Amino acid sequence: MGGLWTLPLFKALEAELPDPVPGHDGEPVIYELRDDGDRLVASADLAGLLQVVQPLDLSTEQSLEEDFRLFRERRKRLRGLGSVVVHVVLATGGDAEALAELVERKTARKPSNVFLLDAGGETFARLRDEALTPFAEVVLLDRHGRLRGAYGPGEAEGDRFAQDLASLANWPASDPPVGEAIGR
């Protein structure tokens, strides 16, 4: 009977780890943006957290609703990862007052949500450019602020995003300190 209980343990110890998420050898992304309360938030303020960075267009009600729906879907899909993930929403097409009103109206003010003003969209565009993914809808930064992935629309991209994020969240060796190699 004891052998049956230890069989899954032995099988797990023999399993190969997945390939690490690319980008562990990159430099941290640096940004400083204002939030809806006009406080300056820097990327360094979010060190130690996995950052799910996504845009939000405030310019029209239709784009706002679509972007917010995608934000909520991602949050819901990732809810099991708890407090290790912070959702960084970069708002364009509006001001701090419009962003604050939206956050209140949608009851989205939570510790794991960070809403920032990216006035002309330069910060998210820079992340897309660095990732060589011009149509990315979401970008993943690791605990050290390094760009680890950019993901476009579609179910397959959403699955790849969730897998990469889960790997970083659950396998600490896949997210080594800056300048350190991944140990397997």
C-alpha positions as CSV (number, residue, x, y, z in Angstrom):
1,M,0.0,0.0,0.0
2,G,2.9,2.4,0.8
3,G,4.4,1.7,-2.6
4,L,1.2,2.9,-4.3
5,W,1.3,6.2,-2.4
6,T,5.0,6.9,-3.3
7,L,4.6,6.0,-7.0
8,P,3.3,9.5,-8.0
9,L,6.2,11.1,-6.0
10,F,8.8,9.1,-8.0
11,K,7.1,9.9,-11.3
12,A,7.2,13.6,-10.4
13,L,10.9,13.5,-9.5
14,E,11.7,11.9,-12.9
15,A,9.7,14.6,-14.9
16,E,11.7,17.1,-16.9
17,L,11.2,20.8,-16.3
18,P,9.8,22.8,-19.1
19,D,12.1,25.2,-21.0
20,P,12.4,28.5,-19.1
21,V,10.4,31.5,-20.4
22,P,12.7,33.6,-22.7
23,G,14.1,36.9,-21.5
24,H,15.8,36.0,-18.3
25,D,19.0,37.5,-19.6
26,G,17.5,40.9,-20.5
27,E,17.7,44.2,-18.6
28,P,14.8,45.5,-16.5
29,V,12.2,47.7,-18.3
30,I,12.2,51.2,-16.7
31,Y,9.1,53.4,-16.7
32,E,7.6,56.2,-14.6
33,L,4.0,57.1,-15.0
34,R,1.3,58.9,-13.0
35,D,-1.7,57.0,-11.6
36,D,-5.3,58.2,-11.4
37,G,-4.5,60.1,-8.1
38,D,-1.6,61.9,-9.9
39,R,1.0,59.9,-7.9
40,L,4.2,58.9,-9.7
41,V,4.6,55.1,-10.0
42,A,7.9,53.6,-11.2
43,S,8.5,50.1,-12.5
44,A,10.9,49.7,-9.6
45,D,7.9,50.2,-7.2
46,L,6.5,46.9,-8.5
47,A,9.7,44.8,-8.0
48,G,9.0,41.4,-6.6
49,L,5.7,41.1,-8.5
50,L,5.0,39.6,-11.9
51,Q,3.5,42.4,-14.0
52,V,0.8,41.8,-16.5
53,V,0.9,45.0,-18.6
54,Q,-2.1,45.8,-20.9
55,P,-3.4,48.9,-22.6
56,L,-6.8,50.6,-22.0
57,D,-8.1,53.1,-24.5
58,L,-10.3,55.8,-22.8
59,S,-11.0,57.7,-26.0
60,T,-14.3,56.0,-27.0
61,E,-16.8,54.1,-25.0
62,Q,-16.6,51.1,-27.4
63,S,-12.8,50.8,-27.1
64,L,-12.9,51.3,-23.4
65,E,-15.5,48.6,-22.9
66,E,-13.6,46.1,-25.1
67,D,-10.3,46.7,-23.4
68,F,-11.9,46.5,-19.9
69,R,-13.6,43.3,-20.9
70,L,-10.2,41.8,-21.9
71,F,-8.7,43.1,-18.7
72,R,-11.4,41.4,-16.6
73,E,-11.1,38.1,-18.5
74,R,-7.3,38.0,-17.9
75,R,-7.8,38.8,-14.2
76,K,-10.4,36.0,-13.9
77,R,-8.2,33.5,-15.7
78,L,-5.2,34.3,-13.4
79,R,-7.0,34.6,-10.1
80,G,-5.4,31.4,-8.7
81,L,-1.9,33.0,-8.8
82,G,-2.9,35.3,-5.9
83,S,-0.8,38.3,-4.8
84,V,2.3,37.4,-6.9
85,V,0.7,39.1,-9.9
86,V,-0.1,42.7,-10.4
87,H,-2.2,43.9,-13.4
88,V,-0.7,47.1,-14.8
89,V,-3.2,48.9,-17.0
90,L,-1.8,51.7,-19.2
91,A,-4.6,54.1,-20.1
92,T,-4.5,56.3,-23.1
93,G,-6.9,58.8,-24.6
94,G,-7.9,60.4,-21.3
95,D,-6.8,62.2,-18.1
96,A,-6.4,61.3,-14.5
97,E,-10.0,62.4,-13.7
98,A,-11.4,60.2,-16.4
99,L,-9.3,57.2,-15.3
100,A,-10.3,57.7,-11.6
101,E,-14.0,57.9,-12.6
102,L,-13.6,54.6,-14.6
103,V,-11.9,52.8,-11.8
104,E,-14.6,53.8,-9.4
105,R,-17.5,53.1,-11.8
106,K,-16.1,49.6,-12.6
107,T,-15.2,48.9,-8.9
108,A,-11.7,48.0,-10.0
109,R,-9.7,49.6,-7.2
110,K,-7.8,46.6,-5.8
111,P,-4.3,46.2,-4.5
112,S,-3.4,43.9,-7.5
113,N,-4.6,46.5,-10.1
114,V,-2.4,49.5,-11.0
115,F,-4.0,52.0,-13.4
116,L,-1.5,54.4,-14.9
117,L,-1.7,57.1,-17.5
118,D,0.3,56.4,-20.7
119,A,-0.9,59.6,-22.4
120,G,0.3,59.0,-25.9
121,G,0.7,55.2,-25.5
122,E,4.5,55.5,-25.8
123,T,5.3,53.1,-22.9
124,F,3.1,50.2,-24.2
125,A,4.4,50.9,-27.8
126,R,8.0,50.7,-26.5
127,L,7.2,47.3,-24.8
128,R,5.7,46.0,-28.0
129,D,8.7,47.2,-30.0
130,E,11.2,45.6,-27.5
131,A,9.3,42.3,-27.7
132,L,9.2,42.5,-31.5
133,T,5.4,41.9,-31.3
134,P,3.6,44.9,-32.8
135,F,0.1,43.5,-32.3
136,A,0.6,42.5,-28.6
137,E,-2.4,42.9,-26.4
138,V,-0.6,42.0,-23.2
139,V,3.0,42.1,-22.0
140,L,4.6,40.0,-19.2
141,L,7.4,41.4,-17.0
142,D,9.0,39.2,-14.4
143,R,9.7,39.9,-10.7
144,H,12.8,41.9,-11.7
145,G,11.1,43.9,-14.4
146,R,12.5,42.1,-17.4
147,L,10.4,41.6,-20.5
148,R,9.5,37.9,-20.6
149,G,6.8,37.9,-23.3
150,A,4.3,39.7,-25.5
151,Y,1.1,38.1,-26.6
152,G,-1.4,38.9,-29.3
153,P,-5.0,38.1,-29.7
154,G,-6.5,34.6,-29.9
155,E,-6.9,31.6,-27.7
156,A,-3.5,30.0,-28.5
157,E,-1.7,33.2,-27.5
158,G,-3.8,33.4,-24.3
159,D,-2.8,29.8,-23.5
160,R,0.9,30.6,-24.1
161,F,0.6,33.7,-21.9
162,A,-1.0,31.7,-19.1
163,Q,1.6,29.0,-19.3
164,D,4.5,31.4,-19.3
165,L,3.0,33.3,-16.3
166,A,2.4,30.1,-14.4
167,S,6.0,29.0,-15.1
168,L,7.4,32.2,-13.7
169,A,5.0,32.2,-10.7
170,N,5.5,28.5,-9.7
171,W,9.1,27.8,-10.7
172,P,11.4,30.4,-8.9
173,A,14.5,29.2,-10.7
174,S,13.0,30.4,-14.0
175,D,13.1,34.0,-12.7
176,P,16.7,34.4,-11.4
177,P,18.1,37.8,-10.3
178,V,19.4,40.1,-13.0
179,G,22.8,38.9,-14.3
180,E,22.3,35.4,-12.9
181,A,21.9,32.3,-15.1
182,I,18.9,30.0,-14.9
183,G,19.7,26.8,-12.9
184,R,18.1,23.6,-13.9
